[in-house]
Each structure stands twice: as C-alpha cells, then as structure tokens.
Amino acid sequence: MEKRKTTVSRRGFVGLAATLGTGAFAGSILSGCSPQNNTSTPTDNSSSDGSTKSSASDDIVLATTNPTDESYDTYTTDYAALFEPLTLGSLTLRNRFAKSAAGSDTFLPGTTELNDNFLDYYENFAKGGTAMIWIEGDPTNLYNVSVEDHSVSGFLAADNAAELIKPIADRIHAAGGFVGLQFFTMSFTCNDLTKDDIAFVKEKIVDLAKKLHDGGFDAFEMNASAAHFGNSFLSRATNLRDDEYGASSVEDRTRFHTELIKEIKAACGNDFVVQFLINGVEENDQPIGQNDKMITIEEAIENAQALEAAGADSFYIRSSVPKMHIAQFAPDLEFAGYNMEGNNALGSRFNYAKHYEGMAEGRYSGCAFNLKIAAEIKKNVNVPVGCSGYMDPRTAPDLMNNAVKDGLIDFMLMTRPLTVDPEMPNKLQEGRRDEVAPCTRCMHCHDRSKGGREVCRVNAATQRAYTDEMPEGYELPAATSSKKVVVVGGGPAGMEAARIAALRGHDVTLYEKDSTLGGHVKTANVYKGSHERLQDLIDYLVRQQELCGVNVVTDTEVDAATIKDASPDVVLLATGGTRVTKLNGSGNVSVVGIDTLTGSELGEDIIICGSNVQAIDCAAYLVAQGKNVQIVNDQPAERLGYGQSYWFRTYVIPALQDQGVRIWNSTTVNAVTDEGLEVTLDSGCSKVLPCSCVVECYDMTPNTDLADALSGSCDVVAIGDCNEPNNIAYAIAAGNLAARAL
C-alpha cells in the first residue's frame, strides 16, 4: 500500500485524536472548532520538525490506497471564468453552469398539462442563474418507446406535445436560460432489436426531438452512457451484434447515433443543439478490474470524433461501472464513510492510480471525479465538452474555476448542488459564497427506502413543495403579522426554524446552552469525517442567523423562568434528544457513549451497540484508528444504519465488513461482563463477545422536560430530535415546517 506524506491530512489528524487520547483536542472538535494541521501539540509520535514518526499504530492510521488532498476547497477566485459566455452550437450561454438531466419526481403521472411543481422547479434554476437546464425525459411519465408493439406512450407522445411542453420553455427563456430534454431508456439494449426495431426507435427519438423543437426547446440530449440503451451500441462489452450496428469498428458502433444526429438535424434544423452523454472510461466493479472489451479512453475519443463529424454540438462526459448504476452520476459515493476512499460497494476498493485507467480524480473525495477524463476528450474534439462527478463550485471554487479557465472543460453539469440552492450561480457571481446552502453529499435525494420520497437534507422544500406539508410551494410566504418567537436550541432544527421565521418577518431570538451553534451535528462531523462536509452546513446555518437578523444568545441554559422573562408569542423547542444509556462497565471492560468516545481510553477490541447511522459512523471512524470493531444490532439487517441514506448504507456497510467488522444482526444485548459483552443471537444461542470497550449508539429518546415545564403557560412547539429523534434531514425539515406554520 502507498503511504501518505509525513504531513498529516485534516482527516488523518482528526482520526489521530482518539488514538492519542487527547482530551483537550477532542473537546475542540466537539465544540465545532476545526483542527489546524500546523498547530498540533507534539506527542510521542511527532518530531520537532512536525513530521510523523513511524509506528505500527500510525501505519494503520496513515496508510491508504488513495492519498487525499483536502485543499480542494481552496477559495481565492472571483469565479470569473465560470461566468464567461459560452457558444454551444447556435446558443450563447450566459455562463458555464448547466443543470444535468436527473429525476425530480415533480411531474404528476397521468397529467394532461404541466403542473406548478414541475414548472416552478425548473424555472427556479434559470432564475437562480443557471444557463442551461436539461430535463430528464422520464420514460415512466414523459416519453416511453416500446419495441414490443412499436408504440410510444407518455405525456410527450400526444399529438399536441409541442403545445403541452411549451410553457416550461417559455418560463426558462424568460428567466434567461436555455432548455433541453434528455432521452434515455434501459428497457432494451441494441442486442434485443431487429433492424426494423432500430429504425422504429430512431424514428420515435427523432419525433420527440421535433416535438421539443416545435415547443420552443433549444436542445436535445441523447444518453449514451452507463447501462442505457444508447451505450449498448458503443461498448464492445455490451454490443454483441454482428451486423453494421455491431462493435467491430468505430463506424459501426456509432452508426445508430450518427444516423440519429443527422436525422434530428434534418427534422429540426442545424440550429437545434444535439448533445451526447457518453462514457469516457468504463471500469468494472464486479469483479473489479475485469475490463475486457469495456470502453477505453482511446475508444471514447474515437466515438466522440465520429459523433462530432455527424453534427453533435457538445458532449457531456461521465465514467461508468456496470454493477452500481448510481455511481455513474454520483461517483462521490465511492468516498462515503470515514477514510473509505475508493469503496465500490461490493466488498473491494478501487485504486485510482490504476483503475479507471488511472484517469479518475481520486484525491478530492469524489469532487471533479471525471475532470481528467473529460479534459482528455476535449483535447481531441472541437465542440464544447463538460462533465459531472460532483462538479460543485461552492465546495471547490478554485478547482472548478481553473478547470474552465485552463481549458480542461467548457462547462460544468450538476444537479445536487443546484437542488440544494437553485440561486447558487447568482450568489457566487455576486460574491456571496457564504450564503450558498451546501450540498453535503448525503444522498437522501436518491433514497426511496422510506416512504418513496427523495428528500434533500438541507433544502426542505425538495419533494415537499406543493404537498399537504407545504402547499404554498417553493416561495416562502410573508407572515400575516409579526410575532415574538423564541427558539431554544442551536442545532439544525433550531437554526433552520429561526432562519425561516425571521425571513417571514418574525422577531426571533435563538438560545443555545453551548458557546457555539451546531448541536449534535458537531459530534456527527467528527465521526463522519470531512466527506459530508457537515462543518459547511454548520457555517451556513450560523451565517444565516446573522443575515436574517436572528438574535443569538449562547452560553445560556433555558428554563421556564427564562421563557417567562422573554414573554414570547410562541416558543419553538429544538433542544435535541436524550442519549440513552443501558449498560454499565464491568472489570476492565468500559462503556462509553458517543459524546465521550474521543476522549476515552478504549483499548483495541470494541463493540458498538446500536442499529442507527451513529453506529455505522462510529464503526468507520474506529476502524480508521486500527481498532478491532464489532457491531451488535438488535434490529434486522435491513435496519442497520437507519437514519443514513440507503445509498450510503449500501456503500459503507460492505466496506466495513471487508475490513473485518463483524455485524451481529437481530441480536439481543444481555449484559457487560468482565470478559466482554454477553448477547443472545437470533438463533437463541447465548455468546460472550470479548472486548475492551462497549460503545452505546442507541437511538435517542424525546426530550420533553422543558415542554412539560412550559405546558399551559405559552404556545410551545417541539421540533427535531426533542420531539421525534431521527436525522439531520428530518431535523431541518421539522424546523422549516414549524416556522412556516407560524
């Protein structure tokens, strides 16, 4: 394994805290203060020049397959390059921001006209400054091509589809943006089709493009990447045809697409932009490295050149793995979990120096993952090239700006950062980066495991606008009358409630017992590491208190007397849940909780009790310290990690198991003994698991003390964990909705 340089990274430095047992250091972390790499106190493992001496323990902490560079968030730019105009075919874009095509669930199935949610959702991106907005042509609702009976269905299959779709084009144009729609399908591959089928599919895609053109759309995108129909022609690993649409030559494997481009241009005119989404590199994830016949960068360049010659106006470049489709558009999932860079969710790890032909950007926790791949293709074509792969200029200002400035790419494609804050481009251009709501890469936006709704951790309006919870939609209604509002608790629920209440025109005071704001997120930030960038979320919410005029009072423990003196019209309680303790230490086996973990003497063999996200986060954190870790989960396996998004669990849990973490599901904890933890397995068999320490990560319980004390004296609403313990996304939503209801 390769080893990092002697300078310890921020993530490695945080990890060393528990190993070294520095209580003062742990305290600074839990209060929300970021450690500084160059100001650490020398220890037995440090030399006077700041380098780190080698030891067995340090080797575990510092060794990594994929060295990281956490300076990718450097901010010295004015973003000038990102706001230069761009010629895209016949279009002149006002800047280099493009909203990539991605499912929004804003289109109502069976509808006969565009609904307000769909219209507002996409219009808001244009209002916020995004130059090019791509809409996903969802085959379930918008446009589906069936080769079985040679039919089409969906909203855009109607004869008057151009008239039906025109309102969204008009709105986006009025806001200064351009709009296109992406066609995709995974219902069939090229191998399933006869030549008559191929001709039919091509004809119906051209029909769709013509309807879009006539409805005022500016562009059409063909998804020829990942496991989509379009890529089944381009990749030798999937194209098994032996005719002129086979993969034996670049001419044959691009034939369907070159014919499609020419026919769209003939039907819609040369001014109608045609963009292609293609794989720049394909890498197998199961079995890892088995890449026979998968697309190489040289083949991708040949594909792009053939498509350009046929009339393609621009390219959107991604990389691809066959088994985990979500990694095509969210490759940063390969970095989910503390010190888990390269995790492929299938029990093994990518080495970015070797896999993806060494072209994936593995240094930046998934940010700019496809940048080097796109840059290589751009060198070999003469039309604009962009890429996705967590291209977030709020998170990585210099990296994104210089990618355009230095000619590596022409534009950025993104969805998650813009969904969190549709006004991001305008705010960045105006020098208000600190006002941009941060995407924390939690992937709740792609999690349908709980109720079928993909929410955003930070933007509570996502998937709630125009529902019974938020019937007013995305716009925040002004208060009918100003109220004096007291918010108790400076965690995410409290800060979001205070922000929304103040924006609506209420007089808001927020009380926090600690000296800094952040609540339980400060603790979560330690164990999750820097990938989810929870400190960015804390900083954003703290800044919002200043901007919105919230009166923040820290170092104050609020009781009934405090509330009485304040005389508020309404109190929003966001005091957080209560940590649960069920176990006592015995002999040399200690018991600690999450809040005291980093400052405690743990030993080497640790058992974590719990089924929630905290249990998984702590396990990953402790494994990074070289500890031997087991998890005892009293719930079924599918509940392990509850509170984190489905996709995070999908990636992190196999990585833990790959590193030797034994997970005991559906297992009951009996007691701590002098030898370890006595449990009863789901088989009914009792067993003692030897350990030096037990970490309690049990679900929190509601904290009703202050609510009970205030009962009957004033209008009180409990929100977040003190009412119903859950996760950060739930806490922010609870605060937002409570403040909207005032």
Salt bridges, closest charged atoms under 4 A:
ASP59 OD1 - LYS3 NZ 3.26
GLU70 OE2 - ARG11 NE 3.64
ASP73 OD2 - ARG533 NH2 2.95
ASP105 OD2 - ARG448 NH2 2.70
ASP120 OD1 - ARG171 NH1 2.66
GLU123 OE2 - LYS127 NZ 3.83
GLU123 OE1 - ARG171 NH1 2.95
ASP170 OD2 - LYS166 NZ 2.87
ASP197 OD1 - HIS150 NE2 2.67
GLU203 OE2 - LYS204 NZ 3.71
ASP207 OD2 - LYS204 NZ 3.35
ASP214 OD2 - LYS210 NZ 2.81
ASP214 OD1 - HIS213 ND1 2.99
ASP218 OD2 - HIS173 NE2 2.68
ASP243 OD2 - ARG241 NH2 2.73
GLU244 OE1 - LYS195 NZ 3.05
GLU251 OE2 - ARG255 NH2 4.00
ASP252 OD1 - ARG255 NH2 2.62
GLU259 OE1 - LYS202 NZ 2.51
GLU263 OE2 - LYS202 NZ 3.64
GLU299 OE2 - ARG236 NE 2.51
GLU302 OE1 - ARG253 NH2 2.94
ASP313 OD2 - LYS265 NZ 2.57
ASP332 OD1 - ARG416 NH2 2.71
GLU341 OE2 - ARG11 NH1 2.59
GLU361 OE2 - ARG363 NE 2.82
GLU376 OE1 - LYS379 NZ 3.24
ASP410 OD1 - LYS378 NZ 3.11
ASP421 OD2 - LYS427 NZ 2.81
GLU430 OE1 - ARG432 NH2 2.68
ASP434 OD2 - ARG543 NE 2.78
GLU435 OE1 - ARG432 NH1 2.68
ASP447 OD2 - LYS450 NZ 3.23
GLU454 OE2 - ARG448 NE 3.01
GLU469 OE1 - ARG453 NH2 2.78
GLU469 OE1 - ARG464 NE 3.82
GLU472 OE2 - ARG740 NH1 2.54
GLU496 OE1 - ARG499 NE 2.97
ASP514 OD2 - LYS522 NZ 3.67
GLU532 OE1 - ARG457 NH2 2.86
GLU532 OE2 - LYS528 NZ 3.09
ASP536 OD2 - ARG394 NH2 2.79
ASP536 OD2 - ARG533 NE 2.69
GLU546 OE1 - ARG543 NH1 2.93
ASP595 OD2 - ARG579 NE 3.50
GLU604 OE2 - LYS627 NZ 3.37
ASP617 OD2 - LYS528 NZ 2.83
